[in-house]
Protein backbone atom coordinates (compact mmCIF):
# COMPACT_ATOMS: atom_id res chain seq x y z
CA UNK A 1 0.00 0.00 0.00
CA UNK A 2 1.44 3.36 -1.06
CA UNK A 3 1.85 5.90 1.69
CA UNK A 4 1.36 9.63 1.12
CA UNK A 5 4.52 11.55 1.85
CA UNK A 6 4.15 14.50 4.23
CA UNK A 7 4.98 17.92 2.76
CA UNK A 8 8.72 18.55 2.99
CA UNK A 9 9.13 22.28 3.17
CA UNK A 10 7.44 25.01 5.13
CA UNK A 11 5.43 26.32 2.13
CA UNK A 12 4.06 22.84 1.35
CA UNK A 13 3.13 22.27 5.02
CA UNK A 14 1.41 25.68 5.17
CA UNK A 15 -0.54 24.94 1.99
CA UNK A 16 -1.63 21.53 3.35
CA UNK A 17 -2.71 23.15 6.63
CA UNK A 18 -4.64 25.85 4.79
CA UNK A 19 -6.51 23.21 2.78
CA UNK A 20 -7.47 21.43 6.01
CA UNK A 21 -8.55 24.63 7.75
CA UNK A 22 -10.37 25.79 4.62
CA UNK A 23 -12.44 22.61 4.58
CA UNK A 24 -13.37 23.14 8.23
CA UNK A 25 -14.38 26.75 7.58
CA UNK A 26 -16.55 25.70 4.63
CA UNK A 27 -18.55 23.32 6.85
CA UNK A 28 -19.07 25.83 9.69
CA UNK A 29 -22.58 27.31 9.78
CA UNK A 30 -22.67 30.95 8.77
CA UNK A 31 -24.27 33.78 10.65
CA UNK A 32 -26.33 34.71 7.59
CA UNK A 33 -29.50 36.48 8.60
CA UNK A 34 -28.05 38.36 11.57
CA UNK A 35 -29.31 41.93 11.48
CA UNK A 36 -26.87 44.63 12.57
CA UNK A 37 -27.90 47.91 14.19
CA UNK A 38 -25.60 50.85 14.76
CA UNK A 39 -25.72 54.30 16.36
CA UNK A 40 -27.36 52.89 19.49
CA UNK A 41 -27.57 55.26 22.44
CA UNK A 42 -25.77 54.25 25.62
CA UNK A 43 -27.13 56.78 28.12
CA UNK A 44 -28.50 55.80 31.51
CA UNK A 45 -32.05 57.10 31.84
CA UNK A 46 -34.50 56.92 34.76
CA UNK A 47 -37.59 55.97 32.72
CA UNK A 48 -38.75 53.14 30.49
CA UNK A 49 -37.48 53.34 26.93
CA UNK A 50 -39.28 52.64 23.67
CA UNK A 51 -37.11 50.56 21.36
CA UNK A 52 -37.32 49.97 17.60
CA UNK A 53 -36.61 46.23 17.90
CA UNK A 54 -38.46 43.74 20.07
CA UNK A 55 -36.56 42.60 21.99
CA UNK A 56 -34.14 45.51 21.73
CA UNK A 57 -30.51 45.16 20.69
CA UNK A 58 -29.21 48.28 22.42
CA UNK A 59 -29.94 51.89 23.14
CA UNK A 60 -30.46 54.07 26.17
CA UNK A 61 -31.27 52.04 29.27
CA UNK A 62 -31.67 52.09 33.03
CA UNK A 63 -28.65 52.23 35.33
CA UNK A 64 -29.07 48.80 36.94
CA UNK A 65 -28.47 45.92 34.55
CA UNK A 66 -30.60 42.78 34.73
CA UNK A 67 -28.74 39.86 36.29
CA UNK A 68 -27.91 37.23 33.68
CA UNK A 69 -29.78 33.97 34.12
CA UNK A 70 -32.87 31.99 33.22
CA UNK A 71 -36.29 33.54 33.81
CA UNK A 72 -39.76 32.02 33.56
CA UNK A 73 -41.42 35.42 33.09
CA UNK A 74 -40.70 38.30 30.69
CA UNK A 75 -37.99 40.67 31.88
CA UNK A 76 -37.83 44.47 31.47
CA UNK A 77 -36.11 45.59 28.28
CA UNK A 78 -34.86 48.86 29.81
CA UNK A 79 -32.74 46.85 32.30
CA UNK A 80 -31.85 43.98 29.95
CA UNK A 81 -30.32 46.32 27.37
CA UNK A 82 -27.75 47.29 30.00
CA UNK A 83 -26.84 43.58 30.26
CA UNK A 84 -26.36 43.50 26.47
CA UNK A 85 -24.01 46.47 26.84
CA UNK A 86 -21.97 44.29 29.23
CA UNK A 87 -21.74 41.51 26.63
CA UNK A 88 -24.76 39.34 27.38
CA UNK A 89 -26.72 37.48 24.73
CA UNK A 90 -30.49 37.57 25.28
CA UNK A 91 -32.39 34.51 24.11
CA UNK A 92 -36.14 35.13 23.98
CA UNK A 93 -38.97 32.89 22.92
CA UNK A 94 -42.71 32.99 22.49
CA UNK A 95 -44.49 31.46 25.49
CA UNK A 96 -46.12 28.83 23.23
CA UNK A 97 -42.74 27.46 22.10
CA UNK A 98 -42.59 23.66 22.25
CA UNK A 99 -41.13 22.03 25.35
CA UNK A 100 -38.47 20.40 23.16
CA UNK A 101 -37.32 23.82 21.88
CA UNK A 102 -37.36 25.26 25.41
CA UNK A 103 -35.09 22.45 26.57
CA UNK A 104 -32.68 23.23 23.72
CA UNK A 105 -32.61 26.88 24.77
CA UNK A 106 -32.01 25.88 28.39
CA UNK A 107 -29.06 23.76 27.27
CA UNK A 108 -27.57 26.85 25.58
CA UNK A 109 -28.34 29.15 28.49
CA UNK A 110 -25.20 28.81 30.54
CA UNK A 111 -25.90 31.64 32.98
CA UNK A 112 -22.55 33.28 32.21
CA UNK A 113 -23.57 36.34 30.16
CA UNK A 114 -26.86 34.81 28.98
CA UNK A 115 -30.40 36.02 29.56
CA UNK A 116 -33.21 33.57 28.73
CA UNK A 117 -36.81 34.65 29.00
CA UNK A 118 -40.18 34.46 27.29
CA UNK A 119 -41.41 37.45 25.28
CA UNK A 120 -45.06 37.29 24.33
CA UNK A 121 -44.90 40.23 21.91
CA UNK A 122 -42.03 39.18 19.63
CA UNK A 123 -42.66 38.20 16.03
CA UNK A 124 -40.51 35.06 15.70
CA UNK A 125 -40.64 31.91 17.84
CA UNK A 126 -36.99 32.38 18.96
CA UNK A 127 -34.87 35.53 18.85
CA UNK A 128 -31.23 35.86 19.84
CA UNK A 129 -30.02 39.40 20.59
CA UNK A 130 -26.64 40.89 21.45
CA UNK A 131 -25.57 44.53 21.44
CA UNK A 132 -26.34 45.74 17.92
CA UNK A 133 -27.02 42.20 16.61
CA UNK A 134 -30.17 40.10 16.31
CA UNK A 135 -31.46 37.06 14.50
CA UNK A 136 -35.03 35.77 14.29
CA UNK A 137 -35.38 31.98 14.18
CA UNK A 138 -38.22 29.55 13.59
CA UNK A 139 -36.91 27.07 16.19
CA UNK A 140 -34.13 26.39 18.66
CA UNK A 141 -32.84 23.73 16.23
CA UNK A 142 -31.32 26.37 13.97
CA UNK A 143 -27.59 25.64 13.64
CA UNK A 144 -26.79 29.37 13.77
CA UNK A 145 -28.04 29.72 17.35
CA UNK A 146 -25.07 28.18 19.21
CA UNK A 147 -22.70 29.93 16.82
CA UNK A 148 -24.33 33.28 17.56
CA UNK A 149 -24.06 32.68 21.32
CA UNK A 150 -20.41 31.72 20.96
CA UNK A 151 -19.58 34.61 18.65
CA UNK A 152 -21.40 37.42 20.46
CA UNK A 153 -21.31 36.52 24.18
CA UNK A 154 -18.67 39.02 25.36
CA UNK A 155 -17.91 39.41 21.64
CA UNK A 156 -16.23 42.19 19.69
CA UNK A 157 -19.48 44.22 19.50
CA UNK A 158 -19.61 44.51 23.33
CA UNK A 159 -19.39 48.22 24.32
CA UNK A 160 -18.24 47.44 27.88
CA UNK A 161 -16.17 44.24 27.73
CA UNK A 162 -15.23 42.90 31.13
CA UNK A 163 -18.23 44.46 32.89
CA UNK A 164 -20.19 42.04 35.06
CA UNK A 165 -23.60 40.53 34.45
CA UNK A 166 -24.34 39.81 38.11
CA UNK A 167 -24.90 42.13 41.05
CA UNK A 168 -27.45 44.18 39.12
CA UNK A 169 -31.16 43.68 39.66
CA UNK A 170 -33.96 41.17 39.16
CA UNK A 171 -36.61 43.71 40.13
CA UNK A 172 -38.02 46.20 37.66
CA UNK A 173 -37.05 49.55 39.15
CA UNK A 174 -39.09 51.77 36.84
CA UNK A 175 -42.86 52.05 36.99
CA UNK A 176 -44.44 51.03 33.70
CA UNK A 177 -47.80 52.23 32.52
Steps between C-alpha positions, in 0.01 A plus 500: 500500500644836394541754775451873443816692573463795738583842353874563523541873518331773696299631200363152422407443867328841515305426182391159636392662828307770316313236299404322823392820674318616187293182496407553865399861435283395205300262722448751784149648509491864399340783688294593194183677601645688797374857491744770609397828662730794557488845660336359813479737795680399818364753750363402839145630533255482792191405296384217277627520144320430174717292269479441124571126530315251717690386692742791474863465396630812673427861572448718803419297810460505876802514730458157661560212261287186518686208656583237239313174544191302410158655559153348475334840453572788260771737619516880459672612181625827653712299749589213265653734242757597763591129526548492121735797537704282739523222240198283575304314235123509555310194383125562487217276394126510457322347800337237274838363387515120515646337810766337281615842372496644853727219616741578215507865605560400862795288388649809331423730791814466705430783744835664423398806295171347382146621558219255417140608527163481329377799299135484405516794258787395272437402140715186467487185714865547612712815489864533599621854575838649586607864499423621148432146369185290470371196319143371479465121489216257441631252760778432747629234257652764274873427467580873513375535858797346686737675261337835574527440876865404464583789269318781681509410872764750618576539128668778305175703481487529883522871599615422856707180485594366840200656676304258717159349439426428866444732794245705307129450554220249450235754597359749253597835649296722269123528515342398171164620382 
